[in-house]
Amino acid sequence: MAVNRTPVLKRCRQLGIDPVVLGYSGKESKRQPKRRRKESEYGMQLREKQKAKFIYGVLEKQFRGYFRRAKSMPGITGENLMAILESRLDNIVFRLGFARTRKEARQAVTHGHITVNGRRVDIPSYRVRPGDLVAVAPKAKELLVIKSALVSNERVQVPAWLEVDIEKLQGSVLNLPTRDQIDLDINEQLIVELYSK
């Protein structure tokens, strides 16, 4: 699989993303970005797509597949796309507070530390559906990584579309999020316009 080795904070500065969105503390990235000349319409659309891909850790081919699926679903394409991205298993693990960063959540899933409805799932892009129960696997409950994530994420606000039980280390998906429940600064309409050309 292709891996982007650009340092996370540098990439956040390039795309104008607050590192807190990815689970990093915002203290490290206080430098102002360099002044750029006026961005073209295409440049703005491309930046929004790159921002979404970077936040969710998705490559181009997979992102295009998500867009095609969102377009075929009933409703607004941009909102469907954001709901699909939010329903990825690695994102759910991060949102529930079982990992400090999105990359850590992805690794926890890949290493088989997460179960969905009692079954071990090691695919970060697995789509979680409403009613699914996401839990930390019994063998992984004592892992230092997960314990430290729980301690550091005590004050993290779990979204309204998720429900978490910290004692049992499990959470359930109440429903798929609507656009106003997703707190990311992404203009999905620009992504739709870019792919519609």
Secondary structure per residue as TSV (DSSP state, phi and psi in degrees):
chain	resnum	aa	ss	phi	psi
A	1	M	-	360.0	142.1
A	2	A	-	-70.6	141.5
A	3	V	-	-129.1	132.6
A	4	N	-	-88.4	114.5
A	5	R	-	-95.0	8.9
A	6	T	S	-65.1	134.0
A	7	P	-	-54.6	139.3
A	8	V	H	-57.4	-46.8
A	9	L	H	-67.6	-33.7
A	10	K	H	-65.5	-43.2
A	11	R	H	-65.7	-37.8
A	12	C	H	-61.0	-42.3
A	13	R	H	-63.6	-42.3
A	14	Q	H	-61.0	-40.1
A	15	L	H	-94.5	-5.3
A	16	G	T	72.6	34.6
A	17	I	-	-101.5	141.5
A	18	D	-	-77.1	125.0
A	19	P	G	-58.7	-20.1
A	20	V	G	-61.2	-30.7
A	21	V	G	-58.7	-33.6
A	22	L	G	-92.0	-4.1
A	23	G	T	101.8	2.2
A	24	Y	-	-94.2	151.7
A	25	S	-	-72.3	144.7
A	26	G	G	-79.5	-0.3
A	27	K	G	-65.2	-34.9
A	28	E	G	-70.3	-25.0
A	29	S	-	-111.3	67.5
A	30	K	-	-100.4	-8.5
A	31	R	S	-67.6	143.0
A	32	Q	-	-78.9	141.2
A	33	P	-	-67.8	154.3
A	34	K	-	-64.9	147.8
A	35	R	-	-70.1	131.0
A	36	R	-	-109.9	158.5
A	37	R	-	-71.9	170.1
A	38	K	-	-57.8	129.9
A	39	E	-	-82.6	139.9
A	40	S	-	-75.1	169.1
A	41	E	H	-62.0	-43.5
A	42	Y	H	-62.2	-40.9
A	43	G	H	-60.8	-41.2
A	44	M	H	-66.8	-40.9
A	45	Q	H	-64.0	-44.6
A	46	L	H	-63.0	-41.3
A	47	R	H	-61.9	-41.6
A	48	E	H	-64.4	-40.0
A	49	K	H	-65.4	-44.6
A	50	Q	H	-63.3	-37.0
A	51	K	H	-61.7	-48.8
A	52	A	H	-63.4	-43.2
A	53	K	H	-62.3	-41.1
A	54	F	H	-69.5	-43.6
A	55	I	H	-61.5	-45.2
A	56	Y	H	-89.9	-4.8
A	57	G	T	67.7	42.9
A	58	V	-	-114.1	141.2
A	59	L	-	-89.7	170.3
A	60	E	H	-58.8	-47.0
A	61	K	H	-62.2	-44.5
A	62	Q	H	-67.8	-39.0
A	63	F	H	-63.5	-40.8
A	64	R	H	-64.3	-36.8
A	65	G	H	-64.0	-41.2
A	66	Y	H	-61.5	-40.2
A	67	F	H	-64.6	-43.1
A	68	R	H	-61.1	-41.7
A	69	R	H	-64.5	-42.7
A	70	A	H	-63.3	-36.3
A	71	K	H	-68.6	-33.8
A	72	S	H	-81.1	-14.5
A	73	M	S	-78.9	152.6
A	74	P	S	-71.0	147.8
A	75	G	S	109.4	-166.8
A	76	I	-	-82.5	126.1
A	77	T	H	-56.7	-46.6
A	78	G	H	-61.5	-42.9
A	79	E	H	-68.3	-37.1
A	80	N	H	-62.3	-42.0
A	81	L	H	-61.3	-45.1
A	82	M	H	-65.0	-38.0
A	83	A	H	-65.8	-38.7
A	84	I	H	-64.2	-45.6
A	85	L	H	-63.9	-40.0
A	86	E	H	-68.6	-26.3
A	87	S	T	-86.7	6.7
A	88	R	B	-66.7	144.0
A	89	L	H	-61.4	-41.9
A	90	D	H	-63.5	-34.5
A	91	N	H	-68.9	-40.1
A	92	I	H	-62.7	-43.0
A	93	V	H	-60.7	-41.8
A	94	F	H	-65.8	-45.3
A	95	R	H	-64.7	-32.8
A	96	L	H	-75.3	-14.4
A	97	G	T	90.9	15.1
A	98	F	S	-83.2	-3.1
A	99	A	S	-146.6	148.7
A	100	R	S	-76.1	-37.5
A	101	T	S	-126.3	166.9
A	102	R	H	-66.5	-36.0
A	103	K	H	-66.4	-38.7
A	104	E	H	-65.1	-38.4
A	105	A	H	-63.8	-42.9
A	106	R	H	-61.2	-42.6
A	107	Q	H	-67.3	-39.6
A	108	A	H	-60.0	-41.0
A	109	V	H	-67.7	-47.4
A	110	T	H	-59.9	-36.0
A	111	H	T	-82.3	2.3
A	112	G	T	79.8	24.2
A	113	H	-	-87.1	-0.9
A	114	I	E	-121.3	139.7
A	115	T	E	-118.5	150.0
A	116	V	E	-122.4	118.7
A	117	N	T	54.5	38.8
A	118	G	T	83.2	-6.1
A	119	R	E	-104.0	133.4
A	120	R	E	-69.3	130.3
A	121	V	-	-125.1	127.0
A	122	D	-	-118.8	27.7
A	123	I	-	-114.0	110.2
A	124	P	T	-59.2	-29.9
A	125	S	T	-87.2	4.6
A	126	Y	-	-55.3	129.8
A	127	R	B	-88.7	118.5
A	128	V	-	-83.9	138.8
A	129	R	-	-110.0	160.1
A	130	P	T	-56.7	135.7
A	131	G	T	95.2	-12.9
A	132	D	-	-71.1	144.9
A	133	L	E	-107.3	114.8
A	134	V	E	-102.1	126.2
A	135	A	E	-140.0	159.4
A	136	V	E	-79.6	133.0
A	137	A	-	-60.0	145.9
A	138	P	G	-52.5	-41.3
A	139	K	G	-69.9	-22.8
A	140	A	G	-92.3	-5.8
A	141	K	T	-63.2	-26.1
A	142	E	T	-93.0	-0.1
A	143	L	-	-64.8	137.5
A	144	L	H	-62.3	-36.6
A	145	V	H	-60.6	-45.1
A	146	I	H	-71.7	-40.1
A	147	K	H	-62.8	-43.6
A	148	S	H	-67.4	-32.9
A	149	A	H	-65.3	-41.8
A	150	L	H	-64.2	-39.1
A	151	V	H	-66.8	-45.3
A	152	S	H	-73.6	-22.4
A	153	N	T	-100.7	14.9
A	154	E	T	-58.4	-34.4
A	155	R	T	-93.6	2.3
A	156	V	-	-73.4	135.0
A	157	Q	-	-83.4	117.7
A	158	V	-	-79.2	132.2
A	159	P	-	-58.2	156.2
A	160	A	T	-65.8	-23.4
A	161	W	T	-84.3	0.1
A	162	L	E	-121.1	153.4
A	163	E	E	-130.0	132.1
A	164	V	E	-125.0	142.2
A	165	D	E	-119.6	101.1
A	166	I	T	-66.2	-35.8
A	167	E	T	-61.4	-44.2
A	168	K	T	-88.4	-4.2
A	169	L	T	53.9	53.1
A	170	Q	E	-147.7	158.5
A	171	G	E	-147.8	156.7
A	172	S	E	-125.5	152.1
A	173	V	E	-92.8	112.7
A	174	L	-	-74.3	-43.8
A	175	N	S	-163.9	169.1
A	176	L	-	-73.0	144.4
A	177	P	-	-72.3	146.6
A	178	T	-	-88.1	167.6
A	179	R	G	-61.2	-37.3
A	180	D	G	-73.4	-11.0
A	181	Q	G	-89.3	-8.4
A	182	I	-	-97.0	116.3
A	183	D	-	-91.7	29.6
A	184	L	-	-98.0	144.7
A	185	D	-	-87.1	69.2
A	186	I	-	-124.9	129.6
A	187	N	-	-94.6	90.9
A	188	E	H	-65.3	-21.1
A	189	Q	H	-63.7	-35.8
A	190	L	H	-65.6	-34.8
A	191	I	H	-66.9	-42.5
A	192	V	H	-60.7	-44.0
A	193	E	H	-62.5	-39.3
A	194	L	H	-63.2	-45.5
A	195	Y	H	-76.5	-16.9
A	196	S	T	-85.0	-2.8
A	197	K	-	-72.6	360.0
